[in-house]
Amino acid sequence: MPRYFFDVTDIKQYLKVHTTISGIQRVSLEVIKQAVQREGADQVRLCVWDGRRKQYSALSSDVMVGMEGFDVDLLSAALFGRPARPARATPTVLRRYRNRPAKYHIYRMIAHLQAARGKESYFAKRGSSIAEWQAGTPQSAAVTAPPPKAEPIADVIAPGDQLIVLGATWGMSDFDDHLQMLKDRHGVEISIQVHDLIPLVMPQHLVSEFSLEFYRWLEKTTGYCARYFVAARNTRKDLEHFMDEIGQQRPITVIPFARKLDTGSPLPAAKTLKEQNRRLRDIPQAIRNKTKVPYVLVVGTLESRKNLWRLVQAWDRLSRDGDLEMPKLLLAGRQGWFNDDLMDWMRASGNLRGWVQFVDRPNDEELAYLYRNCLFTATVSLYEGWGLPIGESLGFGKTAVVADNSAMPEVGGDLVEYCDAGSISSIAAACRRLIADPARRQALEDKIAATDLRGWDDVAADYIEAVTGKG
């Protein structure tokens, strides 16, 4: 019976720096979790590439058994082979350093000093306060997990086994050569997820070296890849165009991602004051302060391809209409690249006179809170390989303003309001329709509620069927 090896190298690399799971990592973990539930932990293994040692190791998938949501602390413990500091036992200002002990202790001392000096601004910039720091939970608690048993993958993988790479692995030194060896020497069938071809179709939004590196990587994968997975028909079209250019053909399977969050579905309204306060307990005061009035939510890395410049320009126009009951615009995500013009404008204008607010790297609970309480969301990117925030918005019962390009209409369907990403006027008009006409917004929300949205269990079933042949 074949076994299934899922690569989690990009997840381990991501957790070295970040304390939450982003879109691509969420996709991989959802599929792996469902695969473990369907096939059993004995048949599913995790694998990690160590570029420094040039080693590819197989690990147990036991950490995924029974995991609710994505416990970043348990994942860190399993992948790093050491206890991880739990998020809830870590003050907000130190969460990004949880998996970097040296920096954690340095910045802990800095925070102690700033608190002693009464520098409230230091904590406010980091989504916290001196009071929260001083009332923080004990910092010695840790999640324990058995050290992972790592074995060279070449020692345990066998002909007929499946190796599935769902994350972004391009740019990893010598990794492709190792995958080619596994195919040639061990008869392993390898599948690769291509999330998008943005480095090739929108190279102006990336450092030029990345685009060339991506091209070389994608061309090299044709030597060992038995099939490609993509989430959207538009991405398949882009990949087919690339394959035609290099004179290669490989099967390309379209498996759309979920349009609802099975692990973060909307909770019913709180029935008691006690329940309401319990839900708010883990939401930082800094976030609650930014959501006291109606707001429209934008989720994703703050980079130029997200078209935030035009969106904020549209917000500037709308905010000057005295007859419009304007909500704030809340941008939730980490700082990205090629966005200096926007951030310079935000600093010069006082965040557009207060109409624009930022939430830096919200965790899952914070993000769910933001989705549940927004008026609607906005994704007006110039290009997307899928558009996870659109699906997440629908999963929380919220409609969205969405750009009518690339794969995004495949996600939004007839449940959202569309705009032309290249037109500030079009973006403003779409937003105006949902702001000025609550009945229109409610009609779309009613339509969302009546729609059977695709879930991650459906996605995982399609992946398992694709690699196992089991329906």
N, C-alpha and C positions, 0 to 999 in steps of 0.2 A: 504494500500500500504506500503510495507516495506521500511524502511529508511536505510541509509548506514552510518556507523560510522567508520571513518578512524583514527587509532591511530597515533599521531604525537609526542609522548613522546620523542623519540630519536632525533627528529629534534629540539625540545626545548632544550634538554640537549646539543646538538651539538652547538647551537647558543649561549649558555652561554660562550663558550670558543672560537669559531671560527667565522670569519666574512665572510666566503664563504660557499657554499653548496657543499658537497662531493658526491661521487657516490651513496651510499645507500640512502641518503636524497633526492638526485635528482630524483631517481626512484620513491620514495613515492610521492613527490610533483607533478611530471608529471602526475601520475595516478590520484591523487586527483583532480588536476586542470581539467583534462579531464572528470572526473566523475561529477564534478560540472557543467561543460558546457553541458553534456549530460542529466543529471538527474535533474538539478536545485539545487540552494543553499538550498531550503527548504527541500530537500530530503537527503542532504549530511551534516553530522556534523563532526567536528574534536573532538578528545578526547585526554586528557592528564592525565597521572598518576603522582600523587605527592607522592613519596615514603616516604617523611618525615611525611606527614599528613595522609598517607594511604587513599587518596582520588582520585577518578577517575572522572574527570569532562568532560562534553560535551560542546563544543564551537561552535559558528556559523562558517560556511565556507565562509562567505561573503568576507573575505580577498582574496579568490582565484578568485573571479569574475573579469574577465577582466585583471588579472595580466599578464603582459608580462614578459617572462623569470621568474626569481625568485627574487623578490624585498626583499632582506634580511631585509631591514629596516622595511618594512610593516609587514613582518612575525614576526619580533621581537616585534613590537608594539602590534600585535594581541595576540601573545603567552605569552608575559610578562606583558601585561596590562599597559604599560607605553610607553612614546615616546622613539623612538630609534634614536641614532645619525646617520645621513646618512653617507654612506661611502665617498661620494664625498666631504662632509664637514669635513671630518676627515683626518688629516695628515697621511701619510703612516705609520709612525713609531708608531702610536697609534691605528691603525685599529683593532688589535687583542683585544684591551681593550674596544671597543665601548659599549659592554653590561655589563661591570664591572666598574661602576662609580668610586669606590675608587681607583682602579689601574689606571684608565684613568687619574685622576688628579695627582696621584703620578708621573706617567711616563711623563705626560705633563710638570711638573716642572723639571724633570730630563732632558728632551729634551731642554727646555729653557736654562738650565745651560750649557749643552754641546754645544749648538749653540753659547752662549755668550763666551765660551772658545775656539771656533773655532775648535771643535773636529769633523772634517769631517768624520773620520773613524766610529764614533758612528752611524751616519746616513747611511753611505754606507753599513754597515753590515745589516741594516734594509731596504734596497732597496730604500733609499731616499738620500737627500742631505740637507745641511744647507740652500741653496737657496730655495729649495722646502718648507722647514719648514717655512722660513721667508715669503714666498709668499703664504702660505697656505690660504685656504678659511676660512671665519669666522666659529668658532667652536661652536657657539651658536645655529645654525640651528638644527631643529629636525623634524622628520616625525611625524605627529600626526595621531592618529587612535582612534576611539571610544574604550573605555575599553571593553574587551570581556565579554559577559554575560556567566558566567560559572555556570552550573547546575550539580548536581550529576548525573552521567550517569544512575544510577539505578532508578532515578526518571523519566527519559524521554525515556528510551529504552523499547521496548515491544517485546513480542513473534513474531518471524518471521523477526525481524530486523537483519541486518548483521553487524558484527564487523570485520573489516579487519585490520590486523596488518602487514604492509609491511616493517617496519623498524626492526632494531636489538634491541630486548628488553630483551634478556637473561641477567641474573644477576641483574634484578631489584627486590628488596626485596618486597615480598608479592604480586607482580603483578599477578603471575600465580594463586594464590589463589582467587584473585578478579575475574579473568576471569572465573575460575571454578564456582564461585558463580553466575555470570551473565548467564552462560549456565544452571546451575541447577535450579535457582529460576526464571529466566526471559525468558527462552527458546530462548536465543540469539544464532544465528549460527555464529561461530567464524572461521575465516580463517587466517592462518599464512603463511607469506613468509619466506622460508628458503633460504637465499642467498648462503650459501655454508656450507659444513661440514669440513672446513679446520681445526678447532680445534681438530677434530677426525682423519682426514686422514693425517694432517701435524703438529702434536702436537709439534714437535721440534722447530717450529718457533714461539711458543707462550709460555708464562709463564705456567708451568705445571698445576697450579691451575685452569687456564681458561679452559683447556680441560675437566677436571673433572666437572667443573661447567656447561659447555655447555652440556655435556652428560646428567647430571641430569635434566637440563632445557628441553632439547628435549624430554626426556622420560616423563617428567611431562606434556608436551603439549598434549600428546595423550589422556589425560583425558578430555580435553575440545575442542580440535580442530576438526572441522568437515572436513576440507580439508587443504592440504598444497599447496602452490604455489612455484614453482621453475622456474628459468630462462633457465635452460639448461638440456638437456637429461642426461648429465654426473652427474649433481647434483641429478637428480631423481634416478639414479643408486645408488649413495652414500646413499641417504635417504632410498631407498628400502632395501639396505643391513643393515642399522641400524634397520629398522622396523623388519626385519627378526630376527635380533639378540635379540630384546626385546620381540618378539612374538606378535607384534601389526601390524595392517594394516589400513591405511587410504588412501583415494583418494589423488593422487598427480597430480596436473595439471601443465604442462609445458607451460609457457608463455614467449617466448623469449623477451628480452629487445630490445630497438631500436638500429638500426645501423646508425642512423643519428640524429642530434640535430635540432628539429623543431624550437627551439627558438634561435639557434645559428648557423644557416646554413651559409655557406660561402658567403660573400659579393662579388659582382663583383669588378673588379679592379677599383680603383679610377680614375675618368675621368678628374678631375681637381686638380691642386695643392692645392686649398682651401679644397677640400674634403679629400685629402690625409692628410693634416695637421690636419683637424678636427678629423680624425680617430686616429691619433697618440697622440692627446692631453691628453687622459686619461691613456696612457701607460707610466709608470714611466721610467725616464731616465736610471735607473739601468738595467731594462729589455732590453731596446733598445740597450744599450751598449753591452749586451751579445748576441744580435742577428744581429750584423752588418755583420757577415760572415755566410756562410752556416752552418746549425746545424741539428742534429737529435734529436728529442724530446722524452723524457720519462716522462710519467705523472703518478703520484700515490704516496702514502705514501712511504717514504724511509725506508723500512723494509726488513729483510733478505729474506722473501719469494719471494720478487720481483727479486731476483737473480742478484742484481746490481754488486756484486763482480765479477761474471763471465763476465758480460757485460763490465765492465770497464777494466777487464783484456783483453778482446777481443779488446777494443779500444786502449789499450796500444800497442798490437801487430800491429794493423793496422796503428797506428800513426808513427811507425818506418819504414814503407814502403815508401821510398822516391819517388816512382813512382805513389803513390796514392794521389789524390787531396782530402785530408781528411777534413770532416766537424767537428765541435765541437760536443760534446755530452752534451745536456742540460737536467738536471734532475729537474723536476718541481713538487713540492709537499712538504708536511710537514715532518719533521723528525719523524721517527718511532722507531722501537725497534730492538735489536739484530743486529745493523749495525755499531757497534763501530770499527770493523776491517776495514771496508770501509772508514769510516771518518778519522781514524788514518792514513790510507794510503794517503787519499786526502791531509791531512795537511802536511804530510812528503814529498809528491811529488809535492807540489804546484798545487793541483788539476790536477794531471797528466800533469805537465808542461803546464797548461793552456788549455788542450784539453777538460777538463770536467768543466762545470759551473752549478751553482745551482740557482733556482728561488724558494724562500720560499713561499708556500701557495698563488699561484696566484688566483686572483678573476676571475669571468666569462669573463670579457672583456679581461683581460690579457691572460687568457688561450686560448681564441679564437684567439687572435693575435699570440700566439705561434704556434697554430695548422696551421693557414693560411700560415705562413712563413717558416715552417720547410721543409726539403727535404723529410723526411718520419719520422715515429715514430717507437719505439721499445718497445715491451712488451714480455719479456723473462722470465716471472715468472715460478716458480717451480710448481705452482698450482693456478687456479683461479676458482671461482664459475661462473663467466661469463667473465669479461674482458672489462669493460666499456671504457677504453681508446682506445681499438681497434675499437669499434663501433664509438666513437667520431672521431677518425682519419679518418675512412671511410666517416663519415658525412662531413668532411672538404675536401674530395676528395684526401686524402693522403693515400698511402699504408703504410705497416708496416712490420717490422721483428717481427715474432710472434713465441712463443714456441708451439710445436705441442703436447701439453698435455692437460689434463682435458677438460674444456669447450671451450678453446680458438679457436680451429678449427671451432666450431659452430658459432663463431662470425666472424672470418676472412674469412671463405669459401675459394674461389679460388681467392681472391683479394689481398692476402698478400704473403710474402716470409716466409717460415717456417724454424725453426731450432730446434735442440735438446738442451733443457735448461740445460742439464747436461754436455754439451761439449763446452768448450771455443772455440775450433776450429770450431765447427758447427756454433756458434753464429757469430764468426768473418767472416766465409765464407758467411753467409746469408747477413750480413751487407755489405761485400765487393761487392756482386753482385749488390746491389742497389746503392752503391756509385760509383763503377767503370763503370757501364753500365746505363747511363741516359735513353737510349732507353727502357731498361727493366722496369725501374721505370715509364716511361711515358706510356708504354703499360698497366701496372697495373692501373695507374690513369685513362686512357681511359676506361678501363673495369669497374672501379668504377663508372665513370660518366654515363655509359650506363646501370647500374644496378639500379633497383627500390628498394632502401633500405627501410627497415622497419622503420617506424617512431613511435613517442610516441602516436600519435592518434590511430595507429593500436594496440599498446600495451594496451592502456586504454580500447579500444573497447573489447579486449579479456578478460580483467579483469571484465568489466561490464557484459559481456555475461556470464562469469563464475559464478558471484554472483547473477545475476538477472534473467538469463535465456533468456534475450533479445538479439536477434541477431542484 
